[in-house]
Amino acid sequence: MEHNPVIPLFIALAVIIIAARIAGTTARRMKQPRVLGELLVGVLLGPTLLDMLHWSVFKHDPVLLEETIHELAEIGVLLLMFKVGLEVHIKQLLEVGVVAAIAGVIGALLPVAMTMPLVMLAGEAWQPALFTGVALAATSVSISAQVLLELGVLQTKEGNALLATALVDDVVAILLISLTIAITGTQGSVQVSELVNIVLKMTVYLVVASLIAWFILPRITYWMHTHPANAESFGIPAVALAMAFAFGWSAEIFGGIAAITGAFIAGVGLSRNSR
């Protein structure tokens, strides 16, 4: 019988979903965030321990299967951040903006400052030491958001401060990665024009995307709400998902930042019409 490449994907997804559900439920019973259990089971099934995707049942094309699951995971994280954007109050985010910006910058720079000397003391050159520090600077904003959602504190001032800090940290980490690549790739001489271009790209995208999300997206949803025929023809959920993916795509292509940031901005913009 001819092998169907979709069957291994079905099996892998079934194992992952069931295992994640069991682990998440167990974590909740232990009064821990569900995402903690899901992360642990991911480590268990991943290449570190059981290496599930290289079991004999997946032997036909494990590379393609791994890439497909990775892409599905990317979509899942993007939708999570879109959902977080829908839940967030923009006024509360702005209230903690200054504090979050300071905390996010410090949170990104401190690991670099603390890690580089230790790695260099271990005998490594400054380039690997710098890369190690920058790698530790990145914060998983999606994990932070999921924990805040589960704890029911996302819409509090503290929750908004933590989320905004994680978002700032994420952007600063990308800048640090770009800076590190520029430095190490040119034997220590930084191309100022290249760095300015990176910062300018990010800034322009964030401003333009925020303006579109703030002024245009609410008008689209309002138009659909006030014209039932339009809502029935297009489907509000379908339009919302399309906006999430479009903003995610534009963040990667035009802004040089993570797609989840674009999806979050889209969620915040669409949420304005519901409040």
C-alpha positions in Angstrom: 0.0 0.0 0.0 1.3 3.5 -0.9 2.4 5.5 2.1 0.3 8.5 2.9 2.5 11.3 4.3 -0.4 12.8 6.2 -0.9 9.8 8.5 2.3 10.3 10.5 1.3 14.0 11.1 -2.1 12.8 12.4 -0.4 10.4 14.8 2.1 12.9 16.0 -0.5 15.6 16.6 -2.7 13.1 18.5 0.3 12.2 20.7 1.3 15.8 21.3 -2.2 17.1 22.0 -3.1 14.2 24.4 0.3 14.4 26.2 0.1 18.2 26.5 -3.5 18.0 27.8 -2.6 15.4 30.5 0.5 17.4 31.5 -1.3 20.7 31.6 -4.1 19.2 33.8 -1.6 17.6 36.1 0.2 21.0 36.5 -3.1 22.7 37.3 -3.9 20.1 40.0 -0.5 20.9 41.5 -1.5 24.6 41.5 1.0 25.5 38.7 0.3 27.1 35.3 -0.9 24.7 32.7 1.9 25.9 30.3 4.5 24.6 32.7 3.3 21.0 32.3 3.0 21.5 28.5 6.6 22.8 28.3 7.9 19.8 30.3 6.1 17.3 28.2 7.5 19.1 25.1 11.0 18.5 26.5 10.2 14.9 27.2 8.9 14.2 23.7 11.5 16.3 22.0 15.0 15.5 20.8 16.5 16.0 24.3 14.9 12.9 25.7 12.5 10.6 23.8 13.0 12.2 20.4 9.4 11.3 19.3 9.7 12.4 15.7 12.4 9.8 15.0 10.4 6.9 16.2 9.9 4.1 13.7 6.3 5.1 13.0 7.6 8.4 11.6 10.6 7.0 9.7 9.3 7.9 6.2 10.1 11.6 6.3 10.9 12.9 9.9 12.4 16.1 8.6 9.2 17.1 6.7 7.2 16.1 9.8 9.3 18.2 12.1 9.1 21.2 9.8 5.3 20.9 9.6 4.8 20.6 13.3 7.1 23.6 13.8 5.0 25.7 11.4 1.8 24.6 13.2 3.4 25.6 16.5 4.3 29.0 15.0 0.6 29.5 14.0 -0.5 28.5 17.5 1.8 31.0 19.2 0.7 33.7 16.7 -3.0 33.0 17.5 -2.2 33.1 21.2 -0.7 36.6 21.0 -3.6 37.7 18.9 -6.0 36.5 21.6 -3.9 38.3 24.2 -4.2 41.5 22.2 -8.0 41.1 22.2 -7.9 40.8 26.0 -5.6 43.8 26.7 -6.8 47.3 27.5 -4.7 49.7 25.6 -5.1 52.5 28.2 -3.7 50.2 30.9 -0.7 49.4 28.6 0.0 53.1 28.1 -0.2 53.7 31.8 2.7 51.3 32.5 4.5 52.2 29.2 7.5 54.1 30.8 8.1 51.6 33.6 7.7 48.7 31.1 10.2 50.3 28.7 12.8 50.8 31.4 12.3 47.3 32.8 12.3 45.7 29.3 15.6 47.4 28.3 17.3 46.5 31.6 15.9 42.9 31.4 17.5 42.5 28.0 20.9 44.2 28.7 21.5 42.7 32.2 21.9 39.0 31.0 24.4 40.2 28.5 26.4 42.2 31.0 26.4 39.3 33.5 27.0 36.5 31.1 29.8 37.8 28.9 32.5 38.1 31.7 31.6 34.6 33.0 31.9 33.0 29.5 35.2 34.9 28.9 36.6 33.7 32.2 35.9 30.2 31.1 38.3 30.7 28.2 36.0 31.6 25.3 36.6 34.6 23.0 34.4 37.7 23.3 32.4 36.7 20.2 30.9 33.5 21.7 30.6 35.3 25.0 28.5 38.0 23.4 26.3 35.5 21.5 25.7 33.6 24.8 24.6 36.8 26.6 22.3 37.9 23.8 20.7 34.4 23.6 19.8 34.7 27.3 18.4 38.2 26.8 15.4 37.0 24.8 12.2 36.5 26.8 9.4 34.2 25.6 6.6 36.8 25.5 4.1 34.1 24.5 4.8 32.0 27.6 4.5 35.1 29.8 1.2 35.9 28.2 -0.2 32.4 28.6 0.7 32.3 32.3 -1.0 35.7 32.8 -4.1 34.5 31.0 -4.3 31.4 33.1 -3.9 33.3 36.3 -6.6 35.7 35.3 -4.3 38.8 35.9 -3.8 39.9 32.3 -6.2 42.8 32.6 -4.8 44.0 35.8 -2.2 46.8 36.0 0.5 44.4 37.1 -0.4 41.9 34.3 -0.2 44.7 31.7 3.1 45.8 33.1 4.6 42.3 32.9 3.2 41.8 29.3 4.5 45.2 28.1 7.9 44.5 29.7 8.1 41.2 27.9 7.2 42.9 24.6 9.9 45.6 25.0 12.4 42.9 26.0 11.5 41.0 22.8 12.1 44.0 20.6 15.4 45.0 22.4 16.6 41.3 22.1 16.1 41.4 18.3 18.1 44.7 18.2 20.8 43.1 20.2 20.9 40.0 17.9 21.2 42.3 14.9 23.9 44.3 16.6 25.8 41.2 17.6 25.7 39.8 14.0 26.9 43.1 12.7 29.8 43.3 15.1 31.0 39.7 14.8 30.5 39.6 11.0 32.7 42.6 10.5 35.6 41.7 12.9 34.4 44.2 15.4 33.7 47.2 13.2 30.1 48.1 13.2 28.3 49.4 10.2 26.4 52.3 11.6 24.2 52.7 8.6 23.1 49.0 8.9 22.2 49.4 12.5 20.3 52.7 11.8 18.4 50.9 9.0 17.4 48.1 11.4 16.1 50.5 14.1 14.4 52.6 11.5 12.6 49.6 10.0 11.3 48.5 13.4 10.2 52.0 14.4 8.4 52.7 11.2 6.7 49.4 11.2 5.5 49.7 14.8 4.2 53.2 14.2 2.4 52.4 10.9 1.0 49.1 12.2 -0.2 50.7 15.4 -1.9 53.5 13.4 -3.6 51.1 11.1 -4.7 48.9 14.0 -5.9 51.9 16.0 -7.9 53.8 13.3 -8.7 51.3 10.5 -9.4 47.9 12.1 -12.1 49.1 14.4 -13.9 50.7 11.5 -13.8 47.4 9.6 -15.4 45.5 12.5 -17.9 48.3 13.1 -18.9 48.3 9.5 -19.5 44.6 9.7 -21.4 44.8 12.9 -23.7 47.5 11.6 -24.3 45.7 8.3 -25.4 42.1 9.1 -25.3 41.2 5.4 -21.6 42.0 5.3 -20.9 40.1 8.5 -22.7 37.1 7.1 -20.9 37.3 3.7 -17.4 37.8 5.1 -17.6 36.4 8.6 -16.2 38.4 11.4 -14.0 35.5 12.8 -12.6 35.0 9.3 -11.7 38.6 8.9 -10.2 38.7 12.4 -8.0 35.7 11.6 -7.0 37.2 8.3 -5.9 40.4 10.1 -3.9 38.4 12.6 -2.0 36.6 9.8 -1.6 39.8 7.7 -0.1 41.8 10.6 2.1 38.8 11.6 3.4 38.6 8.0 4.0 42.3 7.7 5.9 42.3 11.0 8.4 39.8 9.7 8.7 41.2 6.2 8.6 44.9 6.8 9.5 45.4 10.4 12.1 42.7 10.9 10.4 41.7 14.2 8.6 38.6 15.4 5.3 37.8 13.7 3.6 37.5 17.2 4.2 41.2 17.7 2.2 42.0 14.6 -0.6 39.6 15.7 -0.7 41.3 19.1 -1.1 44.7 17.5 -3.9 43.4 15.4 -5.7 42.0 18.4 -5.4 45.3 20.3 -6.8 47.2 17.4 -9.7 44.8 16.8 -10.5 44.9 20.5 -11.3 48.6 20.5 -14.6 48.1 18.8 -15.8 45.7 21.5 -15.3 48.1 24.4 
